[in-house]
Amino acid sequence: MQTAGNTENKAIVKPKHAGGRPTKYNQAIISNTQQYLETYLDLGHKIPTLAGLAVTLGIDKETVTRWGQDTKNKAQFSKLVQRIKTAQEQQLIDNGLDGTFNASITKLCLSKHGYHDNPQANQASSGITVNVNRGGVVLESGGQTLAITTDKPGATLDHE
């Protein structure tokens, strides 16, 4: 017989649930991602995309993006996402150069890979300063100056 003094009150502690729906991430996701990278053309995709991968995997594109950024817990998936982006970039360059892809769409897509044709951005990165006024144009870069000036309309241009 137990007395009140000998009774131990033990509470059963359940582990806390992380909350939300359990993740769909598993080894099959990695295998299917690898397969997508190898067969995207067979699926009718012109280039591999994260949207195409999401459709193929049956998950949201935002989930693909989030998993692709998780280099700690989802390193294999993250590396495959980087390979998809690299393959996409190469396809855009190749098909853009030979005219297979529409130039405007190719340009738009390549801007997501860091390509641009903004002359001002190019000048800033190369350290070239261009000053234009009625008297002519002065280019300065790395301590060198090129001045193209006109004193009169129709006069020849000189450079220094």
N, C-alpha and C positions, 0 to 999 in steps of 0.2 A: 504494500500500500504506500502511495506517495503522499507526502504531506505538502502543505503549501510552501514550506521553506525549501523543499527539495525540487520543486517543479521549475524546470527551465523553460522560459518562453523563447522559442526559436522561431524567428520569422523566416519564411521561405522567400529568398530574394531571386526574382527572375532577372535574367540579363536583359538590359534595355535593347529594344529594337532600334536600328538606325533611323527608322522612319521612311515613309515613302514605299514605292513599289520596289521589289528586288530587281537588281540589275539584270539585263539580258546579256551582259558581257560574259563570254565564255570562250573556250578554245574553238568552237565552231565559228564564232565571229572572226577570229584570226584566219582560220582556213578559208572562209567565204570571202574575206577581204583579199587574200592572196589570189584566190580564184578570179575575183572581179578584175584585179590588176592584169591578169593574164588573158581574160576573155571579154573585156569591155567592148571590143569591136564586134564580137559575135553577138553581143546583146543589142547591137545597133547604135552604140554610143560612138560618136566621132572622136571624142577625147575622154579620158577617164576624169570623172569629177566626183567631188564629195557628195553632191546631190544624187548622182547615179549610184554611188556606193550605198547611200542611205536607202534608196528605193530597193536595191538588190538585197540589202540586209533586213528590210522591213522596219527600219527605225527612223527617227527624225534626223534631219541634217544637223541640227544643233547638238544632238547626242554624239554624232560622228565627230563634230568639231571638238566638243568637250573631251571625248575619249582620246582624240588625236593629240590634244595638248597635255594629257596626263602621262608624261614621260616616266614618272616614278612607278605607278601602279599598272600602267597599260603600255609598257615600253614597246612590245612587239607590234601592237596596233599602231602606236604613234609612228614607228619607223615605216610601216606600210602606208600610212597616210602621207608621209613625206615622199615616199616613192611614187605615189599616185600624183602628187603635186608636181614632182619632177618630170614624170612621164607626160603630164598635161602640158607643161611648159615646152618640152621638146616637140610634141605634136603640133602645138600652136606655131612654133618657130618654123618647123619644116613645111607645114601646110600653108602657112602665111607667106613664106618666101616663094613657093612654087605656084601660088594663086589658087590652090584648092579650096582654101577657106576665104570667106568674105573678109576683106581688109579691115573694115570698121569693127566687126565682131572680134577679129583676131587682136586688134589693137586694144580693145576694151578688156579682153581676157588677159592679155599680157601685162596690162597695167596692174593686175592683181599679183603679178610676179615681180614687180619693181621696175618694169620697163616703162619709159615715157618718152615723149618727143617734145617736151616743153623746153624751148630754147633758153628761157631764163633759168630753169633748173640746171641745164647743162653749163651755162656760164658760171653759175654760182659754184658748181662742183669743180670746174676747171680753173677758177680764180681769174677769169677774164672780165675786165670791166670795159664796157662800151659806152662812150659818150657821143651822142649825136646832136649837132646843132646846125644852124644855117651856114656856119663856116666850114663844116666838114664832119669827119668822124675820127675819134681818137680811141684806139684799142690799147689797153694796158694789161700786161700779164707778166708775172715773175720779174718785175723790174725793167721790162722792155716796153717800149711805146711805139706804136705805129699810128701816125697822124696822116689822114687823108683830108687835105684842105682845098678849098677853092676861094679865091678872092673875088672872082667875077663869074657870072653864069657863062658856061661854055668853056671855062678855063680848064687846063689840064690838071690832073690830080698828081700831087707829089707825096712821097712817103719818106719818113725819116728812119 
